Amino acid sequence: MGFKIAARALRQLGAELITSDHIALNELIKNSLDAKSKRVAIKVDNPFLLDKTALANKLVMTRPDSHIEQLALNITNNDKEILEKYTYYFNEGLVNNKIEKHDFSSLESKVKKDFIMNLLNSLYNDFCILDIEDQGNGMDSNILENAFLVIGTPNKWLVKDADAPLLGEKGVGRLSMMRLGRYASVISTVSGSANQYVINFDWEKYNDPNLFLEE
């Protein structure tokens, strides 16, 4: 008989070890450097002109019927997909919280802000992209499964014949991904292979109290 580990324990571990966004980004950059990449390219695609808190504050002060107009003023290119998704999340939130739309404006400010922040969290997760790309030693399916996905595996296992000090030794740097967004993808290949190896993560699933890591 052995221990079973709840999936949410991984979220808690990541939150305790990776305590800020800049630490998370730094850990991922160190992983690239440990993989012998001479350069690390970081690309940010953020269509929102304000951070979530500032935008939430604006929407709290705006009647629901004017939310789309206010949101359109604070995104680039007046992206219709973002506006449609906000409407969907807003209506879904009303149903899930059993709130009538005509009663929304009369809610307490904190309740409204929490409601809108939840919508914006989903919206920013859907449309903000952080891409970290390097040209270091890649990973095939074997390394991905038996090292990358094994929390606590030292980076020296991932990097063969290291001839320089490794910046990440604890094998937990990959938990940084969950700090930076709900969704994450790892795309890798190795020299001489025509295949790409892809792993997709939805970190929200790891909050399920009934889910174990092996599931």
Phi and psi in degrees as a GROMACS rama.xvg file:
@    title "Ramachandran Plot"
@    xaxis  label "Phi"
@    yaxis  label "Psi"
@TYPE xy
-129.353  176.267  GLY-2
-71.2523  146.342  PHE-3
-113.488  137.534  LYS-4
-110.954  122.34  ILE-5
-67.6919  142.837  ALA-6
-59.3858  -35.0073  ALA-7
-67.4871  -18.7793  ARG-8
-63.7283  -30.1352  ALA-9
-67.3553  -39.0896  LEU-10
-63.0042  -42.2734  ARG-11
-66.5153  -38.5412  GLN-12
-63.4827  -45.2001  LEU-13
-62.511  -40.0428  GLY-14
-65.4012  -34.3855  ALA-15
-77.8537  -33.3944  GLU-16
-88.4769  -33.5901  LEU-17
-113.539  96.6072  ILE-18
-95.9772  -2.09006  THR-19
-155.229  163.332  SER-20
-64.5555  -39.511  ASP-21
-70.205  -30.9956  HIS-22
-67.6936  -40.8914  ILE-23
-61.5136  -46.8683  ALA-24
-63.6603  -41.3452  LEU-25
-61.4569  -39.7991  ASN-26
-63.6647  -40.0906  GLU-27
-69.9662  -35.9093  LEU-28
-65.0913  -41.1591  ILE-29
-62.3435  -36.4604  LYS-30
-60.3857  -40.7635  ASN-31
-65.654  -42.6782  SER-32
-66.531  -37.3738  LEU-33
-65.0447  -26.1237  ASP-34
-83.0365  11.3018  ALA-35
71.5105  26.0914  LYS-36
-81.2112  131.976  SER-37
-79.2575  -22.1756  LYS-38
-137.866  150.263  ARG-39
-127.61  119.326  VAL-40
-97.4717  127.689  ALA-41
-117.448  119.424  ILE-42
-117.55  132.282  LYS-43
-119.568  125.264  VAL-44
-118.289  103.163  ASP-45
-129.885  105.193  ASN-46
-78.647  -3.04011  PRO-47
-94.2496  137.127  PHE-48
-85.8381  -14.5814  LEU-49
-126.38  156.664  LEU-50
-73.3432  168.476  ASP-51
-59.7113  -41.0979  LYS-52
-65.708  -44.7279  THR-53
-64.8049  -40.9892  ALA-54
-68.1179  -39.2456  LEU-55
-60.6563  -41.7896  ALA-56
-60.3003  -38.7766  ASN-57
-66.9701  -42.4718  LYS-58
-71.0737  -32.3332  LEU-59
-60.7398  -34.7467  VAL-60
-86.0527  2.72853  MET-61
-115.567  140.851  THR-62
-63.9508  144.563  ARG-63
-51.6638  -35.9868  PRO-64
-66.0488  -17.1217  ASP-65
-107.147  5.08357  SER-66
-59.3286  -44.1603  HIS-67
-63.6411  -41.0117  ILE-68
-62.5802  -43.6098  GLU-69
-67.299  -41.0543  GLN-70
-64.1419  -39.9971  LEU-71
-60.5568  -29.965  ALA-72
-74.2517  -14.8764  LEU-73
-119.056  21.4827  ASN-74
-130.614  158.277  ILE-75
-81.1012  142.648  THR-76
62.9773  13.059  ASN-77
48.8657  50.2723  ASN-78
-61.2064  113.618  ASP-79
-65.4619  -32.6168  LYS-80
-63.7058  -38.7421  GLU-81
-65.0164  -43.9752  ILE-82
-64.796  -41.089  LEU-83
-66.547  -38.2526  GLU-84
-68.4289  -36.9199  LYS-85
-63.086  -44.6569  TYR-86
-59.0844  -42.1048  THR-87
-62.5213  -48.6606  TYR-88
-64.8368  -37.7964  TYR-89
-62.8142  -50.2076  PHE-90
-65.129  -38.0745  ASN-91
-64.2696  -39.3009  GLU-92
-64.508  -39.1027  GLY-93
-61.1535  -44.4111  LEU-94
-65.5978  -47.3128  VAL-95
-64.1212  -31.8011  ASN-96
-98.1074  4.69715  ASN-97
54.4382  50.3633  LYS-98
-115.516  130.122  ILE-99
-78.9161  141.476  GLU-100
-59.2223  -37.5846  LYS-101
-72.5542  -12.5745  HIS-102
-94.4666  -8.21186  ASP-103
-60.7863  -44.0751  PHE-104
-64.1153  -22.6586  SER-105
-89.1211  -3.04486  SER-106
-68.1214  156.415  LEU-107
-60.9017  148.678  GLU-108
-55.9697  -42.5137  SER-109
-65.246  -38.8701  LYS-110
-65.2045  -42.8938  VAL-111
-63.7241  -42.8608  LYS-112
-65.713  -41.7632  LYS-113
-61.1979  -41.4099  ASP-114
-60.8528  -48.9454  PHE-115
-69.3417  -37.4666  ILE-116
-61.3469  -38.1299  MET-117
-62.7291  -39.7966  ASN-118
-64.7027  -45.13  LEU-119
-67.9841  -34.0146  LEU-120
-58.0774  -44.483  ASN-121
-66.2882  -41.6389  SER-122
-65.8388  -44.9527  LEU-123
-67.0485  -36.8043  TYR-124
-63.1438  -34.7835  ASN-125
-74.7036  -34.8302  ASP-126
-117.313  -11.3921  PHE-127
-94.1921  131.467  CYS-128
-126.071  129.538  ILE-129
-116.526  117.155  LEU-130
-114.589  119.107  ASP-131
-112.924  116.838  ILE-132
-124.848  136.536  GLU-133
-139.835  170.777  ASP-134
-117.215  31.5118  GLN-135
-82.7638  -169.934  GLY-136
-61.3803  127.603  ASN-137
-86.4525  -177.036  GLY-138
-128.04  133.411  MET-139
-93.5692  -175.045  ASP-140
-62.988  -34.1028  SER-141
-66.4107  -46.6462  ASN-142
-67.5581  -39.929  ILE-143
-59.9645  -45.7106  LEU-144
-74.7946  -41.3836  GLU-145
-99.3636  -5.35124  ASN-146
-131.007  -58.7217  ALA-147
-60.1148  -40.4077  PHE-148
-87.2277  2.2244  LEU-149
-101.702  102.456  VAL-150
-65.2743  129.811  ILE-151
102.246  -7.67413  GLY-152
-69.8535  121.613  THR-153
-62.6929  151.089  PRO-154
-62.0453  -23.4626  ASN-155
-65.883  -21.754  LYS-156
-71.5489  -33.9124  TRP-157
-79.6593  -27.1376  LEU-158
-112.409  111.489  VAL-159
-80.0899  144.437  LYS-160
54.1304  47.0174  ASP-161
-64.8922  129.084  ALA-162
-115.665  14.6317  ASP-163
-140.831  154.927  ALA-164
-56.6223  136.039  PRO-165
-85.0542  138.423  LEU-166
-83.8328  -26.9411  LEU-167
-119.437  116.685  GLY-168
-114.218  -19.3426  GLU-169
-85.8262  -12.4094  LYS-170
73.9132  23.3742  GLY-171
-119.223  0.578152  VAL-172
-59.2723  -30.6844  GLY-173
-67.5369  -15.6941  ARG-174
-67.4011  -13.6207  LEU-175
-60.2175  -28.5888  SER-176
-57.622  -39.4179  MET-177
-70.148  -19.7526  MET-178
-75.0423  -27.4126  ARG-179
-98.1122  -2.63485  LEU-180
169.567  160.442  GLY-181
-68.7882  -39.4171  ARG-182
-107.72  144.516  TYR-183
-146.949  147.453  ALA-184
-131.426  136.761  SER-185
-111.59  121.015  VAL-186
-122.185  122.173  ILE-187
-145.329  163.825  SER-188
-151.881  173.479  THR-189
-127.912  157.28  VAL-190
-58.1483  132.741  SER-191
88.3628  -3.81957  GLY-192
-104.986  141.077  SER-193
-91.8326  -0.0454048  ALA-194
-97.3165  148.84  ASN-195
-108.156  140.585  GLN-196
-112.183  124.718  TYR-197
-127.017  132.964  VAL-198
-125.983  129.32  ILE-199
-110.517  139.538  ASN-200
-122.889  139.698  PHE-201
-121.691  99.3972  ASP-202
-67.114  -19.2388  TRP-203
-62.174  -31.7508  GLU-204
-63.7897  -24.8173  LYS-205
-77.4127  -1.34931  TYR-206
-88.9476  -8.38423  ASN-207
-66.769  115.762  ASP-208
-67.2877  -14.5329  PRO-209
-98.2479  3.04878  ASN-210
-102.822  134.55  LEU-211
-104.441  155.003  PHE-212
-56.661  -38.8586  LEU-213
-70.0044  -10.3948  GLU-214
